[in-house]
Amino acid sequence: MLLQQQDIGSEYYSLDRKEIVERIAARKHELADNLLILCHHYQQQDLFQFADLTGDSLKLAKDAAAISDKEFLIFCGVHFMAESADILANVNQKVLLPHLHAGCPMADMATVGAVSQAYTELLSVGIMADEKDMVPVTYVNSSAAIKAFVGEREGSVCTSSNGEKVLKWALAKGEKVFFFPDEHLGRNSAAALGVPDEQVLLWRRGEILGGNSVADLRRAKILLWDGYCEVHMRFLPDHVRQWKLREPDIQIIAHPECPRDVVSIADQYGSTETIISAVRNSPSGSKWAIATEINLVERLKREHPDKDIHLLAPTSCQCTTMDCNQPVNLLWLLDNLAHGKVKNQITVEKKIAKSASLALEQMLAI
């Protein structure tokens, strides 16, 4: 549950872009000894330009925690990312989010109540004798409460770059794996490991036994929660085919949150860091159509003018919740810090943080 965003006041909204940018730069310089600004790859350029650290969500949280002399970590990303940063942060550090409505619809699709109910149903029909018979794996794009649920059951977190590795570990550990909240990362990872389609079953939220028969649940090796990323669902197989017809030598690279029918016909797939590396290391003149959030694609275009880079879809694919963070919100946050006021702090309850950290630590140990 996100906190209520405070109205920052009309005086901020009346500022023009040039003044906002100049004032952010000045405040950042003033607070530099005690401040670190973190920006996710999907963040808009007007904020990204002020980043001290950039990366995907877990990389940013880990990198920030390694810099213990900075008290304030401003996470230009979404709520679950700030939670992960708070879990991994040192005790002297405070994690702030520019806008409290910057959430993740996918993360919200798997609540502790709903996942607990699924486990209760599986126990009631004898699919497992004990909760620990089912190995839970949660994508890092999930709430701290879900990570804690997983940690308490000796499961693991995964990222878009190590989904296959973590899923392989989980399959070796137990009879069955419950993967949430992203169906598509789970399905793509299972396919990469060669798990037969008939052993991968979708658990539909709100339906008894996830809409499955007991026989199907017994046969399944992997249960996939039916969560998804609204941005990556906009990429379609026809987009891949159309690009290949127009530009036969173009390279199609897709994020693993894209549906299986897109990933299966792309030339490559991988996390945001994988996509950046693939484009960066490609020869001058290479052509790319990229299936991920538009801010990253546009940034790659600017950084590699010698390459022909496009968004795979014909229409804009933007993470609108990430975009709740605006430069004016960052300025407001910095102005308050300069006056000794800490706003929009994200804190995870100690008990939840302790259990969630077990799931994060398990991933790092795999």
Secondary structure in CASP SS format (residue, H / E / C, confidence):
PFRMAT SS
TARGET T0000
AUTHOR 0000-0000-0000
METHOD secondary structure of the structure
MODEL  1
M C 1.00
L C 1.00
L C 1.00
Q C 1.00
Q C 1.00
Q C 1.00
D C 1.00
I C 1.00
G C 1.00
S H 1.00
E H 1.00
Y H 1.00
Y H 1.00
S C 1.00
L C 1.00
D C 1.00
R H 1.00
K H 1.00
E H 1.00
I H 1.00
V H 1.00
E H 1.00
R H 1.00
I H 1.00
A H 1.00
A H 1.00
R H 1.00
K H 1.00
H H 1.00
E H 1.00
L H 1.00
A H 1.00
D H 1.00
N H 1.00
L E 1.00
L E 1.00
I E 1.00
L E 1.00
C E 1.00
H E 1.00
H C 1.00
Y C 1.00
Q C 1.00
Q C 1.00
Q H 1.00
D H 1.00
L H 1.00
F H 1.00
Q C 1.00
F C 1.00
A C 1.00
D C 1.00
L E 1.00
T E 1.00
G E 1.00
D C 1.00
S H 1.00
L H 1.00
K H 1.00
L H 1.00
A H 1.00
K H 1.00
D H 1.00
A H 1.00
A H 1.00
A C 1.00
I C 1.00
S C 1.00
D C 1.00
K C 1.00
E C 1.00
F E 1.00
L E 1.00
I E 1.00
F E 1.00
C E 1.00
G C 1.00
V C 1.00
H H 1.00
F H 1.00
M H 1.00
A H 1.00
E H 1.00
S H 1.00
A H 1.00
D H 1.00
I H 1.00
L H 1.00
A C 1.00
N C 1.00
V C 1.00
N C 1.00
Q C 1.00
K E 1.00
V E 1.00
L E 1.00
L C 1.00
P C 1.00
H C 1.00
L C 1.00
H C 1.00
A C 1.00
G C 1.00
C C 1.00
P H 1.00
M H 1.00
A H 1.00
D H 1.00
M C 1.00
A C 1.00
T C 1.00
V H 1.00
G H 1.00
A H 1.00
V H 1.00
S H 1.00
Q H 1.00
A H 1.00
Y H 1.00
T H 1.00
E H 1.00
L H 1.00
L H 1.00
S H 1.00
V C 1.00
G C 1.00
I C 1.00
M C 1.00
A C 1.00
D C 1.00
E H 1.00
K H 1.00
D H 1.00
M E 1.00
V E 1.00
P E 1.00
V E 1.00
T E 1.00
Y E 1.00
V C 1.00
N C 1.00
S C 1.00
S C 1.00
A H 1.00
A H 1.00
I H 1.00
K H 1.00
A H 1.00
F H 1.00
V H 1.00
G H 1.00
E H 1.00
R C 1.00
E C 1.00
G C 1.00
S E 1.00
V E 1.00
C E 1.00
T C 1.00
S C 1.00
S C 1.00
N C 1.00
G H 1.00
E H 1.00
K H 1.00
V H 1.00
L H 1.00
K H 1.00
W H 1.00
A H 1.00
L H 1.00
A H 1.00
K H 1.00
G C 1.00
E C 1.00
K E 1.00
V E 1.00
F E 1.00
F E 1.00
F E 1.00
P C 1.00
D E 1.00
E H 1.00
H H 1.00
L H 1.00
G H 1.00
R H 1.00
N H 1.00
S H 1.00
A H 1.00
A H 1.00
A H 1.00
L C 1.00
G C 1.00
V C 1.00
P C 1.00
D H 1.00
E H 1.00
Q H 1.00
V E 1.00
L E 1.00
L E 1.00
W E 1.00
R C 1.00
R C 1.00
G C 1.00
E C 1.00
I H 1.00
L H 1.00
G H 1.00
G H 1.00
N C 1.00
S C 1.00
V H 1.00
A H 1.00
D H 1.00
L H 1.00
R H 1.00
R H 1.00
A C 1.00
K C 1.00
I E 1.00
L E 1.00
L E 1.00
W E 1.00
D C 1.00
G E 1.00
Y C 1.00
C C 1.00
E C 1.00
V C 1.00
H H 1.00
M H 1.00
R H 1.00
F C 1.00
L C 1.00
P H 1.00
D H 1.00
H H 1.00
V H 1.00
R H 1.00
Q H 1.00
W H 1.00
K H 1.00
L H 1.00
R H 1.00
E C 1.00
P C 1.00
D C 1.00
I C 1.00
Q E 1.00
I E 1.00
I E 1.00
A E 1.00
H C 1.00
P C 1.00
E C 1.00
C C 1.00
P C 1.00
R H 1.00
D H 1.00
V H 1.00
V H 1.00
S C 1.00
I C 1.00
A C 1.00
D C 1.00
Q E 1.00
Y E 1.00
G C 1.00
S C 1.00
T H 1.00
E H 1.00
T H 1.00
I H 1.00
I H 1.00
S H 1.00
A H 1.00
V H 1.00
R H 1.00
N C 1.00
S C 1.00
P C 1.00
S C 1.00
G C 1.00
S C 1.00
K E 1.00
W E 1.00
A E 1.00
I E 1.00
A E 1.00
T C 1.00
E C 1.00
I H 1.00
N H 1.00
L H 1.00
V H 1.00
E H 1.00
R H 1.00
L H 1.00
K H 1.00
R H 1.00
E H 1.00
H C 1.00
P C 1.00
D C 1.00
K C 1.00
D E 1.00
I E 1.00
H E 1.00
L E 1.00
L C 1.00
A C 1.00
P C 1.00
T C 1.00
S C 1.00
C C 1.00
Q C 1.00
C C 1.00
T C 1.00
T C 1.00
M H 1.00
D H 1.00
C H 1.00
N C 1.00
Q C 1.00
P H 1.00
V H 1.00
N H 1.00
L H 1.00
L H 1.00
W H 1.00
L H 1.00
L H 1.00
D H 1.00
N H 1.00
L H 1.00
A H 1.00
H C 1.00
G C 1.00
K C 1.00
V C 1.00
K C 1.00
N C 1.00
Q E 1.00
I C 1.00
T C 1.00
V C 1.00
E C 1.00
K H 1.00
K H 1.00
I H 1.00
A H 1.00
K H 1.00
S H 1.00
A H 1.00
S H 1.00
L H 1.00
A H 1.00
L H 1.00
E H 1.00
Q H 1.00
M H 1.00
L H 1.00
A H 1.00
I C 1.00
END
